[in-house]
Amino acid sequence: MKLIFRFLNKKDRLLALVIIAVIIVQVLLETHIPSIMSGISNMLQSGTMETGMIGLKAIEMLAFALSAFVIACFASYMISIVGSHVCGGIRKGIFEKVIDFSFSEVSEFGVGTLISRCTDDAAVMQDFMSDCLQLLVQAPVMLVIVIIHIFMVRPIWLGFAGIVIALLVALVIVMFITALPLVSKRSMARDRLATATREHVYGIREIHAGNGYGKQKKAYDEANEDMMHYQLKSNIILSFFSPSVISLVHGLSVAVYISGAYIIQAIDGTPGRIAVFSDMVAFVSYSSLMVSALVNIVTIVLSAPGMMNAQKRILEVLDKEYTIRDGAGAGEETPEKGTVEFRNVCFKYPGSAENALTDISFKIRPGQTTAIIGGTGSGKTSVLNLIPRLYEAGEGEVLVDGINVKEYHMNELRNRIGYVPQSSYLFSGTIMSNIGYGENGRFRATLEEVRKAAETGQADEFIRMKEEGYESKVQSGGTNFSGGQRQRLTISRAICRDPEIYIFDDSFSALDFKTDARLRSALKETTAGASVIIVGQRISTIRDADNIIVMDSGRIVGQGTHEELLRKCDIYREIASSQNLEEAAV
Amino acid sequence: MNENNRTAELGGGEVIKRLLVFMKPYTAMMIITIIVGTSGSVLNILIPGQISKFAEIIQDGIGSSIDMGAVKSLGIRCVIILIALFFCNLFYSRRMEKCAQYVARDIRAALNDKLNRVALICYDRISAGDLIARTSVDVEHICIAISKSIGPLLINVVLLVGAIIFMFIRCVPMALCVIVSVLAGTLVSMYVTSKTIPMRTAQRMAQARMNIQIDETLTGFVVVKSYNAENDLVSSFNASNDSYVKSMQKSQFANNILTPLMSLVNNITYVVICLVGSFMMVKGIGGVDISVIVAFILYSRMLSSPLNYFAGILGMLSITLVSSRKILELLDIPENVDEGQKSLPEVRGEVAFKDVRFGYNREREIIHGFNATIRPGMKVAIVGPTGAGKSTLVNLLMRFYETDSGSISIDGVDVKELPRETLHDILGMVMQESFLFEASIRDNILYAAPGAGDDELQDVIHKCGLSYLISTMPEGLDTVLSAQTAVSAGQRQLITIARTMIKNPAILILDEATSSVDTRTELLIQKALDELTKDRTSFVIAHRLSTIKNADVIFVLNEGDIVETGNHEELLAAGGLYADLYHSQFEAA
């Protein structure tokens, strides 16, 4: 409930009060109907009823029923306004929170769970709101008012009602306690089932190649059996409820009639006896109203664990503190345009004990190309991530244009940078919307600019071959393009930003050598004047850089030009020899 | 899954017929359950009659003395009925739940088994997320349909018909009035429900749109952040969210209003019973007394549950139908063509491609009549620009795809004549994209060679340079690899190489096997790989031409054709595409 309250604004809170007031009126009206019937029954028994009177009483009852209905509709309308507003608010709140996360927060949660918290858990909240919100207000009000009615009619029957309520509550508590642990076991089995299915789809070739059908089947069947087991067990516990309710509600009527018979027998005088009898008729109606209110409350209670779990997961996201905060802003004028400098930077990933980067220092001057090379896991990408402040440096300083990245507005900083990450991710939309993606603080890319960027990025050629050209559809992730095409599109996307600093993280790996070479020479023209940072695996792609940084286990082990490094850096020489470059260099 | 449109158009009857197959094993159980459940509903119908008898006894004795003996014996009878009713209902709901869950389990298992038989070419159209949704949500829908709409059908029919019959026995005019009133109410609520369907669809669509936006934002988070796309995304998300709120408000209103509507219907029926009953009682028509009115109030209440059921069943069934179609659609995906029966006890390793033609779709052929014969023990390198069809060739050899025409044979036996398992025992492949299972490192390496001994395992780990990685893992070889485990792309690839190495296949395929490994590590592994390819028929695809210089023969592919064949020196001397590619590798940036 905490989450729901958080997203109620002033207007909603006011509406909520009105709703409660309105529902009290509605229930009062509705519960008055059986007491009219009790009056009718009284008159019928004592023979004082006249034909005209019946019509009048019927109209009275009908009037109550209709006005209760109209008021209830009004309440329903207001509830739907509050409910949908809160649901929208929750979704909006999560999205706006998450989009301001930095990588630390995202990796702390994990992308998978973050997505499911934003989608699945929000949907659970939504279902709870639409199925339970109305009942949540109405059922308790109904229960209380019916109990008052019963009490006013004949307190002894309240005893019977109390027994039924107590039995149901006890039953629900037992069900709840026994079913609750099963619910989490079931969701674990469901996760395992999902993992097995995911592996089946992504690993199908390995399964075929390794004849792993039996293994896959065994793992899946085990999870499947568990899933069924826990689902069945928890549902069987819940299956006690409905039969108990049916028998108890009838039992209540029987008990009232039997006790009624004794009460009447004990009373002298027909009018008194008739009064008790009429109350019994009314009581049957009250008891059914009471039970339906109880059933509704139980429905809410039983859906509560799921809702509470979802709420907890959403609140964890909403209450997460940002680790990277926006700087004060650096303004237009910067002392050293186009430079990037690392001063004794150390960095470790959140939750990790060891440094990913240790004592990194280097400087990139405007218009220069700097390359970073090193083995897998040597920290190349970590260096790049610190420049647009995707992660925060631990010790030392990272400066862009001579100013510490922490002092910039995030937008200001990132507007200067064109970053091509290692994995080429495209968004659903069109080629046009992908190349012109984002903002650079100066212009919105026109078709002309997008085309020019694509030409440099060697993507124009294959885009033109497409029927719809730049308006061709791109599927989520870019799955309808080959790896090489995706890479060229992501490079074009960076070019389109017209940045002062380019960052390429092993961005040419899926290109064959010819395309690679063409792209490189086109890039050289376009990026003239801009600083370029390239992470590469192949010496051939980086050997012409003005400065090459060699990394190993998170440290810089050599810096200089290709020739210098061949002379003085062992690791560089090893890399070069592994690529047969010594002979080619001759 | 566009080709399965026919499944999507299957009629309701056809769908049910095909789903009945899954229920068949539980027929006896279901029949017994339904019989017990139906007896329960018969008992249920008796109750209003019994309660009204109380009213009758009390009414008879109200002026003089109540027959307490009759009250007692009636009370005992009622308690017995109620207890019997409880057990019938309990038995029914537990058993029905069991049947439903068994069927759900069987459907999931069938879907899983199906996936192993699906032709790989169809996998391009299957997304894991969609599949998981189908195996969970859609199977769940069928499960609910069994326990909530198919199972209770007879019970509700008995309740409805029984209540009507009893009412007619007690008093025909009142019965008619009640039926008219209840029926009118049900029709109105059905109408309101039908109005909510398009609203719900709109709501679901807006919701799906937002889910995609969230998914993309988080998956492409690096790009979102470094391209300052936050504002754009927030405004487009908010647009979807606004339309979601609007449609949700409407559908929720329609949904909320059903509850007061139902109580209005109940109240009107109540009024009708009181009005007609009192009138008839006052006028002395048809012997109506208070006990009749009491009985009718109870009967009319009893009607509401079957009527709600029948009003809801259409909606429920339409959801089930959609879900069932989705499941049948999966079961109808084309399967791999028949397996062969031949065996190859001794593999020499001769591979022949004869006029092989293939395209992923009919319009575009990728491989145009490929011919080649590879002698046993040869190391074959396949090179060429991106999209030349290199991976496609080896995928055809693996029978991941089926050739459109022509044949591929091993030692003279067409691969189509070998059972798939035999073929995959012969061939070992390191794939371009490393895939690790969510299992221990040990199980991952031993995936295709479960019988391998510990010595072999250690040897392979050493050769693939995995010793260090394993020593840093918290539980060494038994560390379970999941998405959260810190294993780099290069290390992943090394594990898949180890997996193939320990399998020790007769024929080896390396498809960009070291593309994610840095060049220094590659140099280390290369030795192990060279040893592995020695005297063994092997196919090597590589971007880095340095790794294939020692191949016995190099096929240079361009647009699905072999444009050059020869060894490294010959090809370099020829000065064609290969020489071009080789030199461009060392061209200055």
Interface residues (C-beta under 8 A of the other chain):
Chain A: Q26 E30 I33 M37 I40 S41 L44 Q45 M49 E50 T51 I54 G55 K57 A58 M61 L62 F64 A65 L66 A68 F69 A72 C73 S76 Y77 I79 S80 I81 G83 S84 H85 C87 G88 R91 K92 F95 E96 V98 I99 D100 S102 F103 V106 G110 V111 G112 L114 I115 C118 T119 A123 Q126 M129 S130 Q134 L135 Q138 R190 L193 A194 T195 A196 T197 R198 E199 H200 V201 Y202 G203 I204 R205 E206 I207 H208 A209 G210 N211 G212 Y213 K215 Q216 K217 Y220 D221 N224 E225 M227 M228 Q231 L232 N235 I236 S239 F240 S242 P243 S244 I246 S247 H250 G251 S253 V254 Y257 I258 G260 A261 Y262 I264 Q265 T270 R273 I274 F277 M280 V281 V284 S285 S288 G374 G375 T376 G377 S378 P388 L390 M410 N411 R414 N415 I417 Y419 P421 Y425 L426 F427 S428 Y437 G438 E439 N440 G441 S476 G477 S482 G483 G484 T490 R493 R497 S509 A510 L511 D512 F513 K514 T515 D516 A517 R520 Q537 R538 S540 T541 I542 R543 D544 A545 I571 E574 I575 S577 S578 Q579 N580 L581 A584
Chain B: N44 I47 Q50 I51 F54 A55 I57 I58 Q59 G61 I62 G63 S65 I66 M68 V71 K72 G75 C78 V79 L82 I83 L85 F86 F87 N89 L90 S93 R94 E97 K98 Q101 Y102 A104 R105 R108 A109 N112 D113 L115 N116 L120 Y123 I126 S127 A128 L131 I132 T135 S136 Q207 M210 N211 I212 Q213 I214 D215 E216 T217 L218 T219 G220 F221 V222 V223 V224 K225 S226 Y227 N228 A229 E230 N231 D232 L233 V234 F237 N238 N241 D242 Y244 V245 K246 M248 Q249 K250 S251 Q252 F253 N255 N256 I257 T259 P260 L261 S263 L264 N267 I268 Y270 V271 C274 L275 S278 F279 M281 V282 K283 I290 I293 V294 I297 L298 R301 P385 T386 G387 M398 F400 R420 E421 H424 D425 L427 G428 M429 M431 F435 F437 E438 Y447 A448 A483 Q484 S488 A489 G490 Q491 T496 R499 K503 S515 S516 V517 D518 T519 R520 T521 E522 L523 H543 R544 S546 D580 L581 S584 Q585 F586 E587 A588 A589
